Amino acid sequence: MTINHSASCKGFTLLEVLVALTIVALALGALISTSGSQATSAAYLKQKTIAHWVAMNEITQLQIEKAWPSKGDTKGTTQMAGIEWFWTLTIKETEDENARQIELKIYLDEDREFSLTRLIAYLSRDSSNTAPQL
């Protein structure tokens, strides 16, 4: 029994199909890797944004307390967005006796090894008023 292949019947060879599948597999792998990386970056940016809000809130709290802050280091925690944030506050003197440098670092872990954000601000007090101002 002979099979008659006409010239009009054409198809892909096994090798061509394997090459095409390899290209599709590589493209899908790259797409999945990029999606995972993008999700990780978005989560990090969310944490960093909230950490900056925490820092701004703590410095604003210092401003509205109306008490001249003494120099030194302080550690504390704050709740925001359902997360407990750990912070370190460093208050330093400046050349001007009516100004203080405030450095606030925000951390996700209690060990305070890697800060998500660091905010530096300066408080000043008016000579006629003891309330600090940013």
For each residue, the residues with C-beta under 8 A, 3 or more apart:
1:
2:
3:
4:
5: 9
6: 9
7:
8:
9: 5 6
10:
11:
12: 16 17 20
13: 16 17
14: 17 18
15: 18 19
16: 12 13 19 20
17: 12 13 14 20 21
18: 14 15 21 22
19: 15 16 22 23
20: 12 16 17 23 24
21: 17 18 24 25
22: 18 19 25 26
23: 19 20 26 27
24: 20 21 27 28
25: 21 22 28 29
26: 22 23 29 30
27: 23 24 30 31
28: 24 25 31 32
29: 25 26 32 33
30: 26 27 33 34
31: 27 28 34 35
32: 28 29 35 36
33: 29 30 36 37
34: 30 31 37 38
35: 31 32 38 39
36: 32 33 39 40
37: 33 34 40 41
38: 34 35 41 42
39: 35 36 42 43
40: 36 37 43 44
41: 37 38 44 45
42: 38 39 45 46
43: 39 40 46 47
44: 40 41 47 48
45: 41 42 48 49
46: 42 43 49 50
47: 43 44 50 51 108 116
48: 44 45 51 52 116 117
49: 45 46 52 53
50: 46 47 53 54 80 81 83 85
51: 47 48 54 55 85 106 108 116 117
52: 48 49 55 56 106 117 119
53: 49 50 56 57 80
54: 50 51 57 58 78 80 85 87 106
55: 51 52 58 59 87 104 106 117 118 119
56: 52 53 59 60 119
57: 53 54 60 61 78 80
58: 54 55 61 62 76 78 87 89 104
59: 55 56 62 63 102 104 119 121 134
60: 56 57 63 64
61: 57 58 64 65
62: 58 59 65 69 102 123 132
63: 59 60 123 132 133 134
64: 60 61
65: 61 62 132
66: 130 131 132
67: 132
68: 100 125 130 132
69: 62 91 100 102 123 132
70: 91
71: 91 92 93 100
72: 90 91
73: 88 89 90 91
74: 88 89 91
75: 86 87 88 89 112
76: 58 86 87 89
77: 84 85 86 87
78: 54 57 58 84 85 87
79: 82 83 84 85
80: 50 53 54 57 83 85
81: 50
82: 79
83: 50 79 80 108
84: 77 78 79
85: 50 51 54 77 78 79 80 106 107 108
86: 75 76 77 106 107 108 109 110 112
87: 54 55 58 75 76 77 78 104 105 106 107
88: 73 74 75 104 105 107 112 115
89: 58 73 74 75 76 102 103 104
90: 72 73 102 103 104
91: 69 70 71 72 73 74 100 101 102 103
92: 71 100 101 103
93: 71 97 100 101
94: 99 100 101 122
95:
96: 99 124
97: 93
98: 124 125 126 127
99: 94 96 122 123 124 125
100: 68 69 71 91 92 93 94 122 123 124 132
101: 91 92 93 94 120 121 122
102: 59 62 69 89 90 91 120 121 122 123
103: 89 90 91 92 118 119 120
104: 55 58 59 87 88 89 90 118 119 120 121
105: 87 88 112 115 117 118
106: 51 52 54 55 85 86 87 115 116 117 118 119
107: 85 86 87 88 110 111 112 113 114 115 116
108: 47 51 83 85 86 114 116
109: 86 112 113 114
110: 86 107
111: 107
112: 75 86 88 105 107 109 115
113: 107 109
114: 107 108 109
115: 88 105 106 107 112 118
116: 47 48 51 106 107 108
117: 48 51 52 55 105 106
118: 55 103 104 105 106 115
119: 52 55 56 59 103 104 106
120: 101 102 103 104
121: 59 101 102 104 134
122: 94 99 100 101 102 134
123: 62 63 69 99 100 102 132 133 134
124: 96 98 99 100 132 133 134
125: 68 98 99 129 130 131 132 133
126: 98 129 130 131 133
127: 98
128:
129: 125 126
130: 66 68 125 126
131: 66 125 126
132: 62 63 65 66 67 68 69 100 123 124 125
133: 63 123 124 125 126
134: 59 63 121 122 123 124
